[in-house]
Amino acid sequence: PKMKEDHCLHAALLFLGVLCCSHGLTTEKLNHSRPSLHGHHEKGKEGQVLHRSKRGWVWNQFFVIEEYTGPDPVLVGRLHSDIDSGDGNIKYILSGEGAGIIFVIDDKSGNIHATKTLDREERAQYTLTAQAVDRNTNRPLEPPSEFIVKVQDINDNPPEFLHENYHANVPERSNVGTSVIQVTASDADDPTYGNSAKLVYSILEGQPYFSVEAQTGIIRTALPNMDREAKEEYHVVIQAKDMGGHMGGLSGTTKVTITLTDVNDNPPKFPQSVYQMSVSEAAVPGEEVGRVKAKDPDIGENGLVAYSIIDGDGMDMFEITTDYETQEGVVKLKKTLDYETKKSYSLKVEAANVHIDPKFISNGPFKDTVTVKIAVEDADEPPVFLKPSYIFEVQENAASGTVVGKVHAKDPDAANSAIRYSIDRHTDLERYFVINAEDGNIKTTKALDREEMAWHNISVFAVEVHKQHQEAKVPVAIKVVDVNDNAPKFAAAYEAFVCENARSNQQFITISADDKDDSANGPRFIFSLPPEIIHNPNFTLRDNRDNTASVLVRREGFSRQKQDLYLLPIVISDGGVPPLSSTNTLSIRVCGCDSGGSLLSCNAEAYILNAGLSTGALIAILACIVILLVIVVLFVTLKRQKKEPLIVFEEEDVRENIITYDDEGGGEEDTEAFDIATLQNPDGINGFIPRKDIKPEYQYLPRPGLRPAPNSVDVDDFINTRIQEADNDPTAPPYDSIQIYGYEGRGSVAGSLSSLESATTDSDLDYDYLQNWGPRFKKLADLYGSKDTFDDDS
C-alpha cells in the first residue's frame, strides 16, 4: 500500500510539472502547417509586415509511470489542433507502437490513455503518430506528427546475483585482506534515474573470518593464520541492496562456500617413541619385519613423508622403504639373521617431509625420529656344512676302501643335535663311493679308471638324528688323479706303400701316437725300432721329436716278385713315471710306381702275369675260351633236340623227385645251406660238404669231468658223453639259422605234408621215445606226447 501511495504521489507531481510547461511548448514539425486564424501582424524594418503563425499541436504529457495499478486508465497526454473550433468536425487518429492496444485516443478531445500496466524493463518507450482529419470526409487537416511516450522507472526490481552459489579457495594462513573471490549482482531498474539501480554489498554471514567491499563485491580474508586443520570450509552469505543501501531499497543474497587449501605448515610426528618388532632367524632377505607411521595432518604432497634409517646396530641387517599409499615406513630384512650370533637389534628411524614450503620454514624442523627395537626369534634350522662345496682327489686304480675325503656339518641350533650323513644315490648310480654315516668319511668301493670317468660329482645329505625333516645337501666333486697305466699306440691303423724304384733314405710315411693317459703321463712320445732289428736292411726310423716319427727307405730296389709285404715293428714309449711302451706293427706294401712316384699297382699276381705272358700264350688262352663256348652251344642244342627232359616231373613217376641226403638246412627257400648238385645226384657225392650256415662267434668250452679218458674201453660211456656234449653245445653243427617256412608254393596236389596237426588224428604210434632224445627234441616230444596227457586228464 505504501508503494502505491508513492506511485500516486510521483504521478501527481509529474502531471503538475508537465501541465505548467505544456503551454510554452510547441512541436517543430508543425512549423510548416497552415497559418493560424488567430495570428497577428508586426511591422518589420523598412515597412515590411512580419507574420508569426501559431504552432499546430499542443502536447499535454510525454511520460507514463510503469506498474500503475489504479482503477482508471492513466492519462498519457492530449492532442489539440488550432483549427479545432470545438464543433466536433475534427477527428483525431493515433497509430504506431501499441496504438489501439495499449494506447487509445478520444477522437473528439484528443486525450490519450494507457489501458494496460506498463513495465519499463520490458519496453522503455513507444513511438506513436498523431493526425487530425475531417470527421466526415477523413481528409487530413494536418500533416501526421510523431511523438514518443517514455515509461518512467520505479524501483520494482531487486538486485540479482549471477550465481546462486559460489565456490572459492584460499590458502590457509593467508594474510589479512587476501582476495578470495568477487561476486557481482545486477539490477534491472534504470541506472540513470534515481538510485533504483545503485547497489551496495554487505556480508550477512561469515564474520569475523571474511569481509566484502561494499562497492565491488570482492570478498577478502579478515583474520590471520586461519588453520585448515582446525576448520577447512566456511559458508558466507553476501547481500546486494539497491537505493544505495538506504532503507526502503530492495536486496538479494547469494551463498559463497570458501575452502581453505592446505600448505605444509605441520611437521610429521610419530605417535610413540619406541616400536617393538620381532623376526624369525629363518626369514629370508626382503621379508617384511614391521611398519612405522608418522602422522602429518597436512594432505596431498604437503603430507608426503619419507623414511630412512639414520643410526643403530642393525643398519647393515635391515632396510626401510616408504609405502606412499599408506604413508608408512616398511622395515624389511636385508641379510639373513642368526639367533645364536645376535638376538636383538636397534634402529633409529627418521620421518621427514618430502616437500617443504619456505614460507613456513620457521615452523620446522619438518621431521621426527623414533627408535625401533627388533628381537630375533630362534628357529629350528637344518644342519649347515662347513663349506658350500667340497673337492677331493683320489688316484685311479686305488684299492677299494681308499679314503677320498671328509665332509662335516653341524646343527646351528642351541640344541646341537647329532648329524648323520648319506650319499644321494641318484648322483652315484654305479655306487663307486660310500660314506660313514657318523663321521662323514667318503671311501671308494671299487678301483676307479680315469680314462673311463675323470670326475665324479655326488651329493651328500646331512640330517639331524632326532629331526629327520631337517636336511642339508652339499655337492662333492671327486677328481680321479691319473697314473701311467696306458701304453701309447698308433694314432690310426697305418698302412704304408713303398715304390719298387724308391731311393735310399726316401721318406714314405709319417706316423704319430695316442695315449689315453693324462698329458703328464702321455706325450712326449719316443719312437724306436726293437733292438733285434735296429739294423734292419730295408727300413729305418727317425724320431721327429714332435710326437711323430718318419719311416725311411734304407736301400734301393724292391721287387714284388720276391716280397710284396713287409712288417716293421715300432716301439713307442711315453713320458710317464714309470714310462710305458708298446710295440706296434706297421704294414708296408711294395707297389709299382711310375717315374714320378705315383702308384700304379700293388698286386703281385697281376705283376707276374703281365711280366710272363707272351703273344703265343695269349693266343692259346683265347683259343681255349672259344672251344669252351662251342661246347656250351652244342650242349644247349642237343638238350633242345631231346624229346624228354633229363628230369621227369610227371605226376605218375615221382621216383626221381624223392631225394635222399643227410644234410639239414633251412627249408625249401634256403638255397645257401646246401649244394644243389647233391639233390640232383646224391649217390655220386662222397666226402664232406662244407656248410654255409653262420657259425657262432663264441666258443663252447666243455665242462671238466665230462670227457672220458682217451684210453677208456667203455664205449657206452663214451657215446653217452658225446651225446650230452652235443646236446649242450650251442656251437655244434647244425648251426642255428633264421629261415622262413611259411611258404609252401601253389598248386600242390599232394596237399600239406606238415605233421603239426597229427596230434589231433588217431594213431597207434608211441612217441614216448622222443623224451629220451635230449633237449633239442623237447618241443617235439611235448607236441606228440600231448595226446596221452589229454587222455590222462580226461
SULJO-V182748 format. One line per field, one symbol per residue. ss: DSSP state (2 for helix, 1 for strand, 0 for the rest). psi: psi as a letter, one per 30 degrees, with the letter a starting at -180 (. if undefined). A space follows every 50 residues. Layout:
# SULJO-V182748
ss: ???
psi: ???
This chain:
# SULJO-V182748
ss: 02222222222222222222220000022200000000001110222011 10000010000011100000000111110010000000011111110010 00111000001111000000000011111111110000010000111111 11000000011000111111100000001111001100000000000001 11111000011100000111100000000000111111111022200000 11111111111000000011000111111100000001111101100002 22201111111100000111111000011111100000000001111111 11100002222220001111111111100000011000111111100000 00111100110000000011111022200000111000001111000000 00001111111111000000111111111110000000110000111110 00000011111111000022200001111022200000111110000111 11100000000000111111111000000011111111111110000011 10022222222200222222222222222222222222222000000000 00002220000000000000000002222202220000000000000000 00000000000000222222222222220000000000000000000000 00000002220000000222220022222222220222222220
psi: eeeeeeeeeeeeeeeeeeeefffgklkffgfgllkkfgklkkkakggkkk kjklkfkjkfkglkklhkglflkkjeakkkkffjfgggfkkkkklajgkf eeklkjfefgkklkflkkjefekflkklkkkklkeefgkkfllkkklkjk jkkligklkklekekkklkkklgllkgkkelkkkllkfljffjagfgjkk klkekflgellkkeefgkklkfklhkkefekekkjkkkkkkaggflkfll llllkkjkkklkligkllkkflfkkkllkkffklkfkkeaklkkkjfllb ffgkkkklkfllfgeffllklkjfefhlkjklkelkljefekfllkkjkk kkkekkjffgfffakhllllkkkkkkkkljlllkkfkflkklkkklgklk gkkeaklklljflffillkkllkjfffiefhfllkkfefgkkllflkkje fejfkkjlkkkklkefiffjklkkkkkkkjkkligkkllkfljkjlkkke gklkgkkfkklllkkfllffgckkkkklllefgfhkfellkkjfghgllk klkelljlkfeekfkkjjkkkkkagljlklllkkkkkjkklklaffgkke kgjeeeeeeeefkaeeeeeeeeeeeeeeeeeeeeeeeeeffkeklekkgl efjgeffjkklgkkagaefjgfflkffeeeiffgkllkjklglkkkelkk jkkkffklkegkgjeeeeeeeeeeeeefjffklkkkkjlkgfkgalgkff akgkgfgffflkkgkjgffffgflffgeeeeeefgfeeeeeee.
